[in-house]
């Protein structure tokens, strides 16, 4: 009896399958994999320093957040945690927020602490719980590491992205978004790879990456070369001033004023060229495929285009 019932159910299931459209019977279920580099949700705006209002970068950040009436949180912590005598640096909200209010933001707050114990509290992270966008100021990126790494604040930064929000920053606020933290040494910014174990990694909003900034004005075009040689698993990204990459998933678009370098150890470069690609404004780069997938208005320099001062 059981065998006959099982056989009947099997025949019925097969008959129902035949009534489905051919595409539904043949196509396997699609599995959407998480991005390897950028966040699964939300957007990153990573800027090479000296963010003026002349090249559309802050305007793009505000637009991606949903407009000037959305809630913005500004983090000045990279500017310094403690003075030379050890006393905590105090930031004035009106000073920190003034340029953002000038850009038309109506709901913007400052958030800062030097103390990771404070950053781990419910009261401190309250402004982040409904934030649409977070901005990291420039300075020295290890200050943000000291204050927020491993705390509830870092978790809530990530939650902004998970809600589809935006995280952005310029100069040190760009580098802090990467996985490997270049120039993270407390002895000075000219040290690309620190021996200080607590300052070797950023917040990794952009995974498998090492981000440098000010490459044009400070002639840092080649500075990522030894980093990627030592750590070939990372993608090195160098950013000019007033220039940004807008990251969604595994792709980014170059916006702003000037050039972006991409150091990729998986490609062979000609010995007469610099060992990195040079991207122009409007170019779209696929980090997973390791190639430019769309060219913007600038000329295509080809692979290993090298760099020079602005």
N, C-alpha and C positions, 0 to 999 in steps of 0.2 A: 504494500500500500504506500509506504513512504517513498519507494523508488518511483512508482507511477506518478505520485504527486510532484516530486522533484523534477521529473522529466517534463511534466505539463507546465510547470512554472518556467522552466528553461526555454521551452518552445515559445511561451507567451512573451518572455523577455526579448527573445530574438526577433519575434514579429514586431514588437514595439520599436526595436532599433531600426528595422527596415522602413518604418514610417517617418524617421527623422530625415531632414535634408542631407544630401550627400556630403556637403561641406562639414556638417556637424558630426557625421560619422567618421570622416577621414582626418579632420584637423585635430592634433593633440591639444590638450589644455595648455594655454600659454602661462608661463611662469615669469613674472616680472622680477628680475634680480635687482638688488640694491646697488646703487652707484659705488664704484670702487674709490672714487676721489672726493667728489662733493657730497653734501648732505642729501639724504633721501627726500627731504622736503625743505622748502625755503630756499633762500638765495644768499650768496655771499658777494659782497662788493669789497675788493681788495685793492688798495690804492697806494701808489708808490711815494707819496709824500707831497707836501706843499699844495694841499687841495684848495685851489682857488675856485671862484664861481664862473670862470671864463670858458670852461671846456665841457660843461654839462655833467660833471661827475656827481656833485652833491645833489643836483636836481634829479638825476637817475636814481640815486639812493632813496630820496624822498618819494619818488614815483613808485618804486618797487615796494615800498612799505605801505602804499595805499593812499598817499597824499599827506599834506601838511597837518591834517586834523587827527591823524593816527597817533598812537602813543609811542614816543621815542625815549630811550634811556641812553644817556651819555656817560661814558666811563673815562675819567681823566687819569686813572691810576698809573698808566705808563709814564706820566710826567714826573713821577717820583713818590715814594712812600715816606721816606724820612730824610730830614736835613742832615748835614754833616755832623751835627752834635747829637744826633739820635732822636731828636724830637719829631713827632709825626707832622707831615706837611698838611696844612689845612687848605682846602680848595673852596673858593667862593662860588656858589652856584650861579650867581648873576654874571660872573665873568666867564665861566665855563659854557653857560648856555646862551650867552649874548649872540654869537655868530649864528646859532641855529634859530633863534627867535627872529633874527634879521632875515633869515631865509624863509620865514613865514610859518614856522612850527608853532602850533597853539597848545600842544599837550606834550611837553618835554621836561624831563627831570634829570638831575645829576645823581649818580650813584658811585660812591667811593668808600673804600676802607683799606687800610694797610694790614689789617689783622684778619688772618684766615678764620679765626674763631668767630669773629663777627660775621664774616662772609658766609658762615655755615648756619646762620640763624634765620628763623622764619621772618623776623621783623626786617632784616636787611634785604631779603630777596623779594619782599612784597611788591615793589614796583615792577619787578620782572614778570610777575604772574599773568599780567594782561598786556604786556608790552608787545608792540608790533615790530619794533626795530631796536637794535642795540648798536651803538657806535663806540669804538675804542680810539681814544686820542693817541697821538704819537708820544715819543720819549724814549724810554728803554724798556724793551719788552719783558725783561725778567721781573720788573716790578709787578706786572699783572700776574705772572706765574706765582710769585711769592704770596700775593694776596688771595688768589682765587683757585689755584690748582687743587683739585680734590675736594672742593667745597660744594655746598648746595647752590651757591651762586653759579658755578660752572654748569651744574645740572640744569639750572633755569635758563642759562644762555642757550643751551641745546634745545630746551623746550620751546624757545622762541622760534627756532627753525622748524621744529616738529609741528608747530601750528601754522607753518607756511610763511613765517616772518622773515626778516632780513637781519643779517649781522654784517657790519661794515667796519672799516678802520683804515687809517692812513699811517704810513711809515711804520713805527713800532706796532701800531694797530693793524697793520697788514701782516707783519711777520708773526704776530701772536696767533694768527689764524691757521698757521701751518703746523705740520707734525714735527719735523725737526726744526729746532729754534736756532737759526744762524744769529751771530752777534749777541748771543745770550750771556756772555761773560761779564761779570760785574766789574772786571778791571778795565773794560773799555770796549767801544763798539767796533774797533778794528780787528778784534779777535773773532774769526768766523766760526770756529769750532771750539767751544769751551770744554774744559776738563771738569767743570762743576756739574755733577750728575743731576742736580735739581733744576738746572737751567738748560738742558739739552732738548727739551720738548715743549712745544706750544700746546694750544688747545685742540689742534687737529680737526678743526671744522673742515679744512681741506686736507684729506688724508694723503699719506705717501708723498709728501711734498716738503720742500724747503724754499721759503720765500725771502727774497732780498728786495731792498727798496733804494730810492735815490740813485739808481744806477747811472743816470746820465750826468747829473750835476756833480756827483762825487766820484765819477769815473770808476764805478764798480762793475763794469760790464763783465769782467772775467772772474770776479770774486767767488762765484758759485762753482767754478771749475773744480777746485780741489775738494769741495764738499761732495759733489756728485761722484768724483773719483773714489773717495773713501766710502761713500754710502750710495752705491749704484741703484739701490732699490727706490730711491727718491726721485721725483721729478723736480728739477730746480726751476724756479720762476723768478725772474728779475724784472722789477717794475720801475719805469721812469716816473718822474714827478708829474703831477696833474694827469696821471694815466692810471687806469684801473682795469682789472678783469672782473667781469660779472659771471659768477659761477652758478650754474644750475645743473645738478647731476654731475655727469662726467665731462661736461663741456663748459668752456668759458668764451666770452666775447671781449675783445679789447675795446675800451672806450676812452675818451679823453683826448690827450694832446700828442703823445709821442710813441715810444716803442716798448715792447715787452720781449724779454729773452726767455727761451725754454731750453733747459739743459736736460738732455735725454740720453742716458747711457746705453740704451738699447739700439741706437743708430750709430752707424759708422760715418764719420765726417772726413772730408778731404783734408789732407795734411796742410794745405795752403789756406784753409778757412778756420775760423773760430769754431770750437766744438759746441755750438748751440744754434738754435733757430732764432730768427729775428721776426717778430710779428708786428704788424701795423694796426692802427685804429680800424675797426670794422672786421678784422680777422676773427674767425671762430675756430677754436682749437678743441679737438677731441682728446682728452687726456688718456682715456683707455686705449684708443687706437693709436695714440701718439702721432697725430698729424693734423695739419690745418685742413678743415673741411669746408671752409668758406673764406674767400678773400674779400677784404673791404676795399676802401678807396685807395689805399696806399699801394705802391709797387710791390710785387712779390720778389723778395730777395733770393728765394731759393733756400735750400737747406744749408746750414752752416754759414749764414750770411754775415755773422760777426757783428761788431758794434763799434760805435764811436761816440764821442761827446756831442751834446746838443749845441 
